[in-house]
Amino acid sequence: MYRVISTPFFFTNWLQRQLSKPWRIFLHNNIKSEGFKKVLRGFFGILKVPLYVLLTPLRFINALFFNICGHALFETFNYLFEFSNPTNNKKGFRRFLSWLIYLPWRFLKYICWHIPLTWIESIIWTIIDTFIPALTLYHGTKMDYSKNIVAEPGRVMPKEKMMGQWYVGGGNWAGDGIYFAPAYSTAEHYSYSGVIIIARVTLGKVLDMGLAPRNIYDCCGGNNPQKVTQFGLKHNYTTGEWWRKEKNWWEYVLYDPGNRYNHVWRIRPLYIINPDKMDGLIRVEGGMVHWLFRKIVIKDIIDSIVN
């Protein structure tokens, strides 16, 4: 049912991406003339301003659906399930006794605390996404990795250092960072028969590889991708975007050579999908980590608005 309901909003998400940069179709390959690229970067930079204003209603619609319907409602289901049927290794009467004893605590923890907090967080994200553009993108990974990324450390599963965080993987075709795709099929290719995390991603300042200096563009594809990251960060780019011509798809990378996106607001998982199952959506035991109420997140949002 969710897949049917969400289909129009994945279309409006696609439309937001296309209309925010309608010249993207001409940037499949890197333009050779450095002078012409410089002129285009300036021209497109100016053109983005009226497009930003015109797309405000569309950003609001997408932010409202994906943050409220896609995340808050599904997380509410997670918390209600954890309240009524908690994750527990005990069996028989011991399981029932544990269920009964901790019932008041689970009511306070999930019903009175985490559900309201999730809704407040999702409403705030809706407002932020309306004014600071974000897209719903896909990240393919293995099942165990996905739960390490989205789960709150210690809430249900054992508290581990790497839980509730995005970590840079070994793949770095166009720089060190966290990779996303605007197309489901692309992320499915990278899932290695695993799962796909659907996330809201605030791209920030994007380096279009079609307009990047030629010596930087040529570093992609395993030649010297670290140089791409260094160039991007040096010039205040948070994200790189390029066309993989040998694969025939678009990709994004949020530059991150030192795992600086741990607990940071630019990447917020909405839910996890298992492509091999009909129902698709995967329950996260204990619910997902909250991505807003941290000092580092609030500071980063303020810095982005100011700068």
PAVEXVO-33716 format. One record per residue: x, y, z of N, C-alpha, C in turn. Coordinates in steps of 0.05 Angstrom, whole numbers, plus 5000, padded with zeros to 4 digits. Last residue first. Layout:
N
XYZXYZXYZ/...
//
This chain:
307
552856165126554756175105553556135077/548156125157549756375158551656395134/546455605145544755835139546356095138/550855305162550055285134548255525126/551055425217553255495200552455505170/546155185232546455475235548755575217/547454645222545254775208545555075209/551754565257552254535229549954665213/549254635307551454815299551854805269/545754205306544654475308546754675299/549653785306547653815284546554095283/552453845353553953865328552053905304/548353775392549654035389551054065362/542453455372545253435380546553705375/537153275350537653405376540453355386/536852985300536753275302537853395328/536352445293538552585279538552885282/535551875332534552145327536952305316/535651215305537051425320535751695313/529550825302531950945291533151155310/527150265343526950515328529650625320/527149765365527649985382527450255369/528849485304528249425332529049665349/525849665247528349715261527749685291/522949295195522649405222525449435234/522849485127524049315148523749455175/518649435070519649585093520549405115/517148955035519149155031520249285056/513248585022512448805040514549025040/516248244989513948384978513148624995/523348254986520848185000518548354989/527948424961527148144956524548074969/529248934978528148904951527048624946/527749215036528948975027527748914999/528949875059527449695042529049445035/528350315114529950125099528149935083/527451035122526750755127528550575110/530451515126527551505130526551235137/536551795148535051565138532051585145/539552375131537652265151536052035139/544952765123543952495114542152385136/546053245149545753235119544652975109/546853235204544153265194543853235164/551152735234550653005223548053005206/553252275257551252425272550552695259/558752315216557652175239555652365253/561152585176558252575175557152395196/566552535178565452775191562452775190/570352145161567852075175566652305190/574252395130574852325158572452265174/572652535079575152375082575652275111/567452645048567752585076570252415080/562652905005565452885011565952855041/557652524982558052735001560952705012/556452384915558152324938558252564956/551752114868552652324886554652214906/550551934799551251874827551952124842/546751684743547851904759548451804787/548551194691546951304713548351534727/551450854656549050994647547251074670/556350624662554050494676551350614668/559750944634559950654629557650494643/558351444654557651384627557851084620/555851694707557551464702556851354674/555952364720554652164703556651934698/555952674786557052604760555452394746/557253104840555252974823556452914796/559353194908560053174880557753024865/558653644963557653414947558753424919/560554104986559853885004559253624989/565554564970563554384960563054164980/569754914983567254924998564954764986/574554824960572855024947569955024959/576554404990578154654989576354884978/573053994979572954115005574454385005/574453894924571753964932571654104959/579953754927579053984912576354084921/579553294959581153514968580353774954/576552964925575553034952576953284962/580052914882577453034878576253124904/584252654905584752924896582153064891/582252144913582652314937583152604929/582251914862579752024872580152194897/585751804815586651934840584252074853/583551364785586151494779587351634803/578451174795580751034806583451154800/574651524774574951254763577351104772/577652184770575451994777576051724764/581352524749582152364773580052164781/579052814710580552584701581552414725/576853244739575053044727576552784720/581553524749580153404771578253184761/583153694699585053524714583753404738/578754014683579253754670581153574686/574454284734576954294719577654014708/567454134724569854144741572254174723/562754054698563854324697566454354714/561653534707561653624679562853904676/561253504761563753414749563953484720/559154004802558353854778560853774763/558854024868560854034847559953864824/554154364908554854134892556854194870/552754534972554054634948555154394932/547554104995549154344998550254434972/544453635001546853624985548753864990/541353285046541753575040544453595027/537252745038539952835037540053125029/533552245066533452525059536252635060/533651565043534551775061533952045049/533050885046531851125034532451355053/537450365037536650575056535550805040/536549715017536849985008535850175029/540249085025537949265028538549545018/543148594986542548675013540048845014/545648464939543448294948542748354977/548948934938550148664940548148464951/547549454929546649324954547849054959/548749684882550749704903549949564928/544049594853546549484843548649474864/540649914882540249624883542749474873/542150414866542750324894542450024896/540050394814542950434818543750334846/534650334821536050114808539050144813/533150834843532950594859534650374848/536851424831535251204820535350964838/540451764855537651864852535751654841/544851504905543851494877541051614876/550851624943547951604940547251604910/556251524988555151524961552151474961/560651895027558251725028556751755001/567751895011565252005022563051795022/572952064967572251934993569652055004/571752024895572552154920571652004945/569451724856569752014852570352164877/569951204875570251254847570751544841/570950894924571451174921571951254892/569250404971568850504944569250804942/569650305025572050275009571750384981/565850805063566650535055569150535037/564951205120565951195093566850905086/559051135159561951105156562751075127/554151435198555051365170558051345170/551351155258553151335244553551245215/549150795293547951055291549651255276/555150455315552250465310551250745309/560450415328559850475301556850495295/560650275383561650535374560750615347/554849975411557349955397558050225385/550849675456551949935449554649895437/546349165431548649255447549849515438/539549385416541949235411544249335428/536349795441535549515441538049335438/539650235452536750245457535649965459/545050225439544250155466541250155471/544750695387546450515403545250475431/539450665342540450815365542150625382/540550505272539650435299540950605321/542850615222540350745230539550705260/547750335216547450615209545150745223/546749815231548849965246548550265240/543049685192542049725220544149865237/546449665147544149855148543249905177/549949255158550949525156548649725160/546548815154547848875180548849165180/545048845098543048865120544348945146/549149265056548449015068546549055092/546649775011548549665029547649395039/545050364974545050074975547249964993/541250914981543950814988543750504991/537751444948537951154955540951084961/534152044968536051894952536251614963/530552614966530352344976532052174957/533853244979532653044961532452774975/533253925001534053645005532653464985/534654615010533754394993534954125000/532154955061534854855053534354605037/526655025063528355255058531255185050/524554525070523154715052524954945044/527654285108527854185080526454375061/525854545155528554585145528854505116/520554355158521054635155523854695143/521553805164519953905142520354195136/524453795211525853725186524253825162/520253925246522454105243524054055218/517253455240516053715233518253925229/520853075259520053065231518753325222/521353225313523653225296522853235266/516053125330517253395332519553425313/515952575321514152755306515153045307/519952395356520152335327518352525311/517852545405520352665396520752625366/513152225409512952515407515452645396/516051715410514051775389513652085387/519451745456520551725429518551785407/515751855502518151995495518951985466/511051555508511151825518513551985510/512251075481509751215475509951505484/517550925499516850935471514351105465/518051025556520251045537519451085508/513050925579514351185583516451235561/512350395562510350595556511550875558/516750145584516550155555514450375546/515350185638517750315628517650345597/510649865641510550155647512950305636/513049345624510949485608510749775615/516649045652517649275638515649425622/513348635672514848805690515649065677/511348375625509548505644511048705662/515948175600514148355585512448515604/517847835640519448075632517748275617/513747465638514247605663515847865657/514247265586511747405594512247575619/519347035590518847245570516347405578/518446645628520346855633520047085614/514846295602513846465624515746695630/518046305537516046205556515146405577/524546635535522446465524520446385546/528647205518527547015537525246865524/530247605483531347335479530147125497/526448105454527047965479527947685472/523448685432525548495426526548375452/516348725449519148805450521148595442/510748865431512148615426515148665426/509149375447507349145451508748875448/513649705439512149725464510449465468/515149575387517049535409515649545436/510649755360511249465360513249405382/510950295370508650145380509149845380/515750395342515650435371513250295383/514350275288516650145301516450155332/510150645280509650355279511850205294/513251105283511151065303510350765304/516251035237517551025263515550985285/512151125199513450865200514950825227/510951665210508851455213510151175215/515951925201514651935227512551715231/517151775145518951715168517351705194/513151865108515151665103516751585127/509952265130508752015122510851795118/514152655144511852585161510752305155/518252655106518852685134516652585152/515552595057517652405064518352415094/511453005057510852715053513052535065/514353485067512053405084511453105081/518053505026518953495054516753395072/514753534981516453304984517353275013/512254034992510653784988512353534993/516654374994514954345017513354085015/518654354942520354264964518654204989/514254584916514954304910516754194932/514455124935512154944941512754654936/519855264914519255254943516755084949/521255344862520955074871520255044900/521955894856519655764842519155484853/526755974885524256104893521855954881/530355684854530055624883527355734892/530155954806529255674807528655594836/532656444818529756434812528556154813/537956194830536456364849533456364843/540355934788539355774810537555934829/542556324755539956204748538756034770/547456414779545456624780542656504774/549955924767549756014795547656224798/550055924712548255744725547855814755/553956324705551256364694549256184709/558556104730557456354738554556394730/559155634699558855614728557655874739/559855854647557455694654557055674684/564956084653562656254647560056114654/567955624663567955834683565456024679/567355354615566255234640566055444662/570155684581567255654577565955534602/575355604600574155874601571155864599/576255064590576255154618574955434620/573254624546574254904549573955004577/570854114553573754144550574754424555/566153854599566754044578569654114577/565053184613566353424621566953604597/558352934601561252924597562553194606/553353074618554152794619557252764617/550853564618553353534633554253244636/545953644598548153724580550853674593/542553524639542553344617544953394598/542653964673544153724680544553544656/539554404667541754374648543454124653/535954424708535054314683537254284662/535854374769538254394752537554284724/530954354790532854514804535454554788/528253994758527754274754529754454768/530253494777530553574749530253874745/528753494832531553464824531953564796/523153544827524653744842527653734834/522053064801521453314788523053544801/523252684840524752684815524452954801/519252844876522052854884523852864860/514852714846515252994852518153044862/515652144845515652304820516152594825/515052034897517651984886517852114858/509752174899511652344913514552284905/506951774871506852054862508952234874/508551314906509351344878509151634867/506251244956508751404953509551464925/501950914949501451184958503851364953/504550444932502650564915502250864922/507750334977509050364951507150514931/503850255017505650485018506950544991/501649765000500050005000501750255000/
//
